[in-house]
């Protein structure tokens, strides 16, 4: 694994962001999001995953979250920068 990685489990709607020192997990529920042990009261209408790799291993490069109507369907786009090593080994 590189220094930073993000994995998404579509079955559990769970995102894990990892680095050498820490792991942060997000669990997307119907009316809220759990970040590690904190609860965020926000409703996500849709989740779109972006990956340059095989999605079978669940490793992702970006995620787009569309918030619900009460938040004007705003979109959050979160991405990671790939290292030069990623492009060399492709």
C-alpha positions in Angstrom: 0.0 0.0 0.0 1.2 3.5 -0.8 1.5 6.2 1.9 -2.2 7.2 1.4 -5.1 5.0 0.3 -8.9 5.1 0.3 -11.1 2.1 0.1 -14.9 2.0 -0.3 -17.1 -1.0 0.6 -20.3 -0.6 -1.3 -22.1 -3.3 0.6 -21.6 -1.5 3.9 -21.5 2.0 2.4 -18.2 2.5 4.3 -15.2 4.6 3.3 -11.8 4.0 4.9 -9.1 6.6 4.4 -5.7 5.4 5.5 -2.2 6.7 5.9 0.9 5.5 7.8 -0.3 7.1 11.1 -4.1 6.9 11.0 -7.3 5.5 9.6 -10.5 7.5 9.3 -13.7 5.6 8.5 -17.0 7.0 7.2 -20.2 5.0 7.4 -23.0 6.4 5.2 -26.4 5.8 6.8 -29.9 6.9 5.6 -30.0 10.2 7.6 -26.5 10.6 9.0 -22.8 9.9 8.5 -20.6 8.4 11.1 -17.0 9.6 11.0 -15.0 7.3 13.3 -17.2 7.7 16.4 -18.7 11.1 15.6 -22.2 11.4 14.1 -22.8 14.0 11.4 -26.5 14.8 10.7 -26.6 15.0 7.0 -28.5 13.0 4.4 -26.6 11.7 1.3 -28.8 11.2 -1.8 -26.1 9.5 -3.9 -22.6 8.3 -3.8 -20.5 8.1 -6.9 -17.1 6.4 -6.9 -14.1 7.1 -9.2 -11.2 4.7 -9.5 -8.3 4.3 -11.9 -7.9 0.7 -10.6 -10.0 -2.4 -10.6 -13.0 -1.6 -8.4 -13.0 -5.3 -7.3 -10.3 -4.4 -4.7 -12.4 -1.3 -3.6 -9.5 1.1 -3.8 -10.7 4.5 -5.0 -9.3 7.8 -6.2 -12.3 10.0 -5.6 -15.8 10.1 -4.2 -18.7 12.4 -5.0 -21.5 12.8 -2.5 -24.8 14.5 -3.4 -26.5 15.9 -0.4 -30.3 15.9 0.0 -32.9 18.5 -1.0 -32.7 20.4 2.3 -29.1 21.1 1.5 -30.0 22.2 -2.1 -28.5 18.9 -3.6 -25.0 20.3 -3.1 -22.2 18.0 -4.3 -19.0 17.3 -2.4 -16.1 16.0 -4.4 -13.2 14.5 -2.5 -10.1 13.2 -4.3 -6.6 12.1 -3.6 -3.5 12.9 -5.5 -1.7 9.8 -7.0 2.0 9.5 -6.6 4.4 9.2 -9.5 4.9 5.6 -8.4 1.2 4.9 -9.3 1.6 6.1 -12.8 5.0 4.3 -13.4 3.6 1.0 -12.3 0.4 1.2 -14.4 
